[in-house]
């Protein structure tokens, strides 16, 4: 029996892989869960699963040994994302990188180990796994939620590093479109989330939230690789929002007419904003640049991310309130806003690729895996790029072929938060085939 490490941030991830554990065993693969937050640890304990409390385990690792061969450049690349969120000392991050790397080296050197399935591709605990896999000739598979209720499993990476990001225009154009499968891709089935209505599930989430956003005075006492950099006190409403939807208190009057550009915002601490946004330092800078570049007679309609309502900072709200071109709309249906807009602008969010379902053009400001099917800002001439994007639509056929190719070859229709799963067998076979 071969062993495969699977990373689980939360209980939802552990539950997802647990439901597939017997199918993995039929493929001669035994799962060992790498738990990052308390809810994942608790789930594994309650279900008698093989697991490692990874942040706790790595802190027992020696800082020397295998890691002595790591270059300072490689080490910095591993913790770059975290350091941008939380500027702890380079020495503290360096030691942590070495400990994670040594853990993976110990694990990957075992003959029966296949490698690991990890969440994301730039966080410290994922990037160190990648470095160790190179040395031990093991494979890493990366996973994250995808568009239209899907899951991404890719051995090249997620976000801008997905395999499809380097696919040729010729490959897209020559793809045989299956409209039935494309319709299936677009259909997001109404599936209950397993924790809905469960008070105990919300309670089990509290330690996860606390480790993500500990109070400022005690941040240094908690695992720094698990922290998001957000304010503890500003984030408290998030926990309550899991039980009761918060009042959306910064909504502009949505009754407006005329042409507009729609810009749905992302969470500031998202990897996509921090690491995959080469031309902008903040969301406010993006908003200002777009607002200054929209054509005459247009409005800019913004929408806050539902997990970041009212938390973009006083400078952000002061700016949009003082600019009569900007409307903040958190109330109208997002897809109605997409369909009625002249252009959708995103940094690189999932909304960008999901908007391709409609006939509105999409302009991405950052690095996105779906750059082949949208308009892309290259850092210069944003006003001209917006004008060009509105007036030079990408063909419907090309978009459909791209989306069809993406769904058929790179995504699995399922979500780890669902109460029941519909494609566990497909997920198991996809992961197993990476290690065949």
Secondary structure, 3 states (H helix, E strand, C coil): CEEEEEEECCHHHHHHHHCCHHHHHHCCEEEEEEECCHHHHHHHHHCCCCEEEHHHHHCCCCCCHHHHHCCHHHHHHHHHHHHHHCCCCHHHHHHHHHHHHHHHHHHHCCCCEEEEEEECCCCHHHHHHHHHHHHHCCEEEEEEEECCCEEEEECCCCHHHCHHHHCCHHHHHCCCCCHHHHHHHHCCCCCCECCCCCHHHHHHHHHHHHHHCCCHHHHHHCCHHHCCCCCHHHHHHHHHHCCCCCCCCCCCCCCCCCCEEEEECCCCCCHHHHCCCCCCCCHHHHHHHHHCCCCCCCEEEEECCHHHCCCCCHHHHHHHHCCCCEEECCCCCHHHHHHHCCEEEECCCHHHHHHHHCCCEEEECCCCCCHHHCEECCCCCHHHHHHHHHHCCCCHHHHHHHHHHHHHHHEEECCCCECCCCCHHHHHHHHHHHCC
